Amino acid sequence: MVWLGGNSETHHLTIPPLVRYVVRLRHKGLRLGSYSQYQLELSDKVIHLRDVEKRTYLDISQVLILEGYKSPRGFNLGPESVFSIYKKRKIRDKRLQSCSEPEIIWVAVEKVF
């Protein structure tokens, strides 16, 4: 038996082989590690102040303290904490927007009679 494939005129005379396969699909975005509503609001505010308003981390920490924000564990936000929030949020956003990584891990071709 020969499988010709395509639009061969004798294609109707042959049966194509059966192909079975397993694909592993990995995506870093599936590991969400979700933010609480407060963490999301706080990190959105930090991203806006840094990327849109071009403020320094010290300036951002002072703005957040004046507006009553605290760290998720209840402490005052210093510039180091603001930098950490900014950096981790950027890493998270990049991971969630990354492409999937498909991998074929098993293939079997069987003749069909």
C-alpha positions in Angstrom: 0.0 0.0 0.0 1.3 3.4 -0.9 -0.2 6.7 0.3 0.0 9.3 -2.4 -1.6 12.2 -0.5 -2.5 15.5 -2.2 -4.8 15.6 -5.1 -3.6 12.4 -6.9 -6.1 10.8 -9.2 -5.6 7.5 -7.5 -6.1 9.0 -4.1 -9.5 7.5 -3.8 -8.0 4.0 -4.2 -5.8 4.2 -1.2 -6.4 4.9 2.5 -4.1 7.3 4.1 -2.2 6.1 7.2 -3.6 6.8 10.7 -1.3 9.3 12.6 -1.6 9.4 16.3 0.4 12.0 18.3 0.7 13.6 21.7 1.5 17.2 22.0 2.6 18.8 25.2 1.6 22.5 25.4 3.5 24.6 27.9 2.6 28.2 28.7 4.1 30.2 31.5 0.9 32.1 31.8 -0.9 29.0 33.2 0.9 29.5 36.5 -0.9 32.6 37.5 0.0 33.2 41.1 -2.9 35.6 41.4 -2.7 39.0 42.9 -5.3 40.1 45.5 -7.4 43.0 44.4 -5.4 45.3 46.6 -2.1 44.1 45.2 -3.4 44.6 41.7 -4.6 48.2 42.5 -1.3 49.0 44.2 0.8 47.7 41.3 -1.3 49.4 38.7 -0.8 52.7 40.6 3.0 52.1 40.7 3.2 51.2 37.0 1.2 54.3 36.1 3.3 56.6 38.2 6.6 55.1 36.9 5.8 54.5 33.2 3.3 57.3 32.5 4.3 60.1 34.9 8.0 59.2 34.9 8.4 59.6 38.6 11.3 58.2 40.7 10.8 55.4 43.2 11.3 57.8 46.1 8.6 60.2 44.7 6.2 57.3 44.1 6.6 56.0 47.7 5.9 59.5 49.0 2.7 59.8 46.8 1.5 56.3 47.9 2.1 57.1 51.6 0.2 60.4 51.3 -2.7 58.5 49.6 -2.8 56.0 52.5 -1.4 53.0 50.7 0.6 50.4 52.6 2.5 47.3 51.6 0.3 44.2 51.3 1.5 43.2 54.8 0.7 46.6 56.3 4.0 48.4 56.3 4.9 51.8 54.9 6.1 51.8 51.3 9.8 52.8 50.9 11.5 53.3 47.5 12.9 49.7 47.7 9.4 48.3 48.2 8.1 50.4 45.3 10.9 49.1 43.1 10.2 45.5 44.1 6.4 45.9 43.3 7.3 47.5 39.9 9.8 44.9 39.0 7.7 41.9 40.0 4.6 43.2 38.2 6.6 43.7 35.0 8.0 40.1 35.2 4.4 38.8 35.8 3.0 40.8 32.9 5.8 39.5 30.6 5.1 35.9 31.7 1.4 36.2 31.1 1.9 37.7 27.6 4.5 35.1 26.5 3.9 32.6 23.7 3.1 28.9 24.3 5.7 26.2 23.7 4.3 23.3 21.8 6.3 20.0 21.8 5.4 16.8 20.0 6.4 14.1 22.5 5.1 11.0 20.8 4.1 10.1 17.2 2.8 6.8 15.7 1.9 6.1 12.1 -0.3 3.1 11.5 -1.4 1.5 8.2 -5.1 1.2 7.8 -6.4 -1.8 5.9 
